[in-house]
């Protein structure tokens, strides 16, 4: 029994916040932001809440998979900006979709949330506990960004990505998820506060940790880096992605990036990137895909799958 992504969708708020807009808000410049991060603009959810963004992405994923909400057995929603303290945003999404047969829960693994959820979904499918799963990564990071802090406010954006995971002829070839709670102060947000980040420390840890876990899944699957069709990393910083690719020996043209358009959308970044790569013909059926991410927790991981 294999695990196949049978549907995919995304939603991005229409409001665009450019680097030139940020120049009017804080002491920064387009050149400074672009050089250090690769980001040119990001989307901001003014009128949309987290549930609405998840709903729109889910509708497209359901249509893509040619199934109805009633066909879904399980909803897993990855976010660090939930709609409410409780109930889970996944339950709110379930109600909005009318997915009456599904049970639903949130997971919180920050920027690694989507691949954590994908590993969970794979396990549910392989165990026979579910046949059709809706996995969503969604964030409204603009709510927890300090717009006076130029070191963090330039990085983050809002959006949602969703996939339908079903039994099929696809395959998760290898995956490995890790965390280290002793490093939580490197990237965190207080209960009612803004994102705090130690950028230099995080940069070094991200490159080293993702390189190690990527090498692990390659070795575990018996696959060389040359056999990987495309790598879709979490879209945090273009320099992190470039450094990771160089260390792995992955050609730049095989590393998908859309960070210039959306910035860091945390748990939403990988599914949004997968959606665009698929629509652009850079991600095709049968491709071997490597996903990797690192986020607050600290959490990190990598997955190899046959798309």
N, C-alpha and C positions, 0 to 999 in steps of 0.2 A: 504494500500500500504506500503510494507516494503522496507528497504534499505539493499541491499546485496553486499558484496564484492565478485565479480564474477571472478576476476583475480588479480594476484599479480606477481611482478617482482622486480629485483634489479640489480644494477651494482656497482662493486667495482673495482677501479683501481688496476692493478697488482702489482704496486710498494708497497713494505712493508717497513715501517720505525719502527724498533724495539727500545725498551728501550736501548739496547746496542749501537745502532747507535746514539741515543741521548746523551749517555755518552761521545761521541767523539765531540759533538757539544756545550754542555753547562755543567755547574757544577751540575750534577745530577747522579743518579744511578738507576739501574733496581729495586733494593730493595725499594728505596725511592718512586719511581713512583708506583710500584705495591702495596705497603702498603697503600698509601694514596688515590689511585684512582682505583685500580683494572685493570689498563691498562697494557698490555704487548707489543702491537704493534698497528699500525694504517696504513691505506692506504693513499697514496699520489698521486694525479693526476698530473703527469708530462706532459703528452702529451694530456690529455683529458680536454676539457672545460666543463662548466656546462651543456650546451645544449647537448653535446654528451653523457654525463653520464645519463641525463634525458631521452634521446632518447633510449639508450640501455635498461634501466629499463622499459621504456614504451613498447618497442617491446615485451619483455617477458610477461608483464602484459596483453597485447592485445592477444598474443598467448594463454596464460593461460585461458583467458575468451572466446577464440574462436570467436573473432570479428575482424573487419578491422578498420583502422583509420577513414574511412568514416562513420562508425557507431557512432562515438563519437559526442555528442552534446556540450560538455563543457570540457575545460582543465583548471584545477586549479593547479598552481605550487607554492609550498612553498619554499622560499629560503631567506637567508640574504646575499648571494653572487651571485647576478644576473650577467648574461653575460654582459649586457650593462646597462647604466642608463635608456635608453629606446631604442627600444621597450622592452616590457616584455620578459623574457625568455620563458614564456608560448607561446607567439606568435612565437618565433624562433623555439620552439619545434613543434608547430602546422605545420609550414611550412616544417620542416624536416620530419615529419610523413606523411604529405599529408592529414591531417585531415580537409578537406575543409569545412565540415558542422559545425565544432565546432567554438565557440568563446572562447577566452582564456585570462586569466589574472594571474598575480602573487599576492601572499599575503606575507607580511613580519611580522611574529610574532616570529622570531628567533626559538628557540628550540621547541616552542609550535606550530609551523606553520602547521605541519601535522594534529594535532587534531583540530586546528582551521579550516583547510580546510575540514576535514571530517564532521564537524558539518555543514559547508556551503553546502557541497555536499548532505547531508541528507535533508536539507531544500529544495534544488532545486528538488530533487527526489520527496519529499512529496508534493510539490506545483504543480508538473506536468510540471515544466519549462524545465526539462531535464530528459531523460531516461537512458542515458549512459554517465558517467563522468569519465574522466581520472584525477586522483589526484596524484601529484608527490611531493616528498620531496627530494631536491637535494642540496648539498653544496660542495664548494671547499674552505674549511676553511684554507687550507695551504697558500692561497693567502693573508690572513689577520692576520696571526700569526707572531708574532715577535720571530724569531728563536734564539734570544739571551735572551729571557725572560723565565727562567726555570719554572716559576710558571704557565705559560699558554701554552708554546709550546709543553709540554708533553701531553696535554689533547685532542687535536683536530685532526680530520682526514677528509677524503673526501669520498663521495659516493652518491648513489641515490637509492630511493625506490619508487615504483609506484603501485597503485591499480586501478582497474576498479570498479566503483560503479554503480549498476543498480537497477531497480525495482526487487523485489523478496521477498523471504520468510524470509530473515534476518530482523534484527530490531535493531535500536538504542534505547536502553531502557531508557537512561538518559544521559544528557551531561550538562556541565557547563564550560564556558570559562570566564576568568577574566583577568584584567590587572591593573597596577598601575604605571602610568607614572612618579609619583613623585620619584620612586625608580630607574630611568633609569641609574644613575651613578654607580650602583652596577655592571652592566654588559653592556658594549657598545663598539662600534668601531666608531671613527671619520669618516668623509666622505672619507678621503683618508689616513687612518691610520690602526693601529693594534688593536686587541681585548684587552680591559681593563676589569679587573675583580677583585672585592673584594671578595675573595674566602670564608673567614670565615662568612661574613655577608650573602652571597648567600646560603651557606650550611644550615644555620639555617632557613632562609626564605623558601628555597625549601622544606625542610622536613615538616615544619609547614603548609605551604600553600597547598602542595599536599595532605597532610593528611586531611585537612579540606574539600577540594573539592572532594576528593574520598569518604569521609563520606557523603557528600551532595548527590552525584549521587547514592550511595547505598540506602540512605534513600528515595530519590525521586522515585527510581524504586521499592522500597519495597523488596530489595534483601539483604541478609546477606552476610558477607564476606566469609562464608563457601560455599555459592552457586557460587562464582566466580571460574571458572575453571583455569584461568591464568591471571596474571597481567603482562602487558608489559609496563614498564615505559620508559621514555626518558633515554637514556644511557649516563649519565653525569658523574657519580661517583659511584662506587660500595658501598661506605659507605652511600651515600644518599639513594640508593635503599634499602639497608639493614635496615637503620634506619626507613624508611617509612614502610617497611613490618612489622617490629617489632611493630610500633605504631598502625598499622591497624590490627594486629593479623593475618597476612597472612603468612603461612608457606613458608620458603625460596624456597622449591622445586616448588612452584607455581609462583615464580617470575622469569621471563625470563631475562637472561642477556647474552649479547655477547660483552660487553664493552672491555673485555680482548683482543679481536681481532681487534676492529675498533676504539676504543676511542669514543669521542663525535663527532658525525656527525650532530649535530643540527637537522634541520627539517627532515633529512634523517634517523635519528636513529630509530624511531618507525617503519616505514615501512620496514627497513632492518631487524629489530628484528622480526617483524611479519612474514616476508618471511622465515627466518630461523626456527622460531618456527613451522611454518606450514610444512616445508619440513622435519623437524625432528619428526613430529607426535605429537608435544606438543600442537599444536593449531589445533583443529578439528572442522568440521562442527557441529553446534549446541552448541558449547561451549559459555559460558558467559565470555566475555573478558573485562578486565578493562585496559584502556589506560590512562596514565597521564604524564604530562610534565610541565616544567617550563623553561622560557628563558628570554632573554633580552627584556626589555620593561618597567617594568617587565610584562611578560605574563605568565599565567598558566591556567591549566584546566584539566578536567578528562571526560572520556566517558565510559559508559557501553554499550556493544553491544552483540547481539547474532550473532555469526559468521556464 
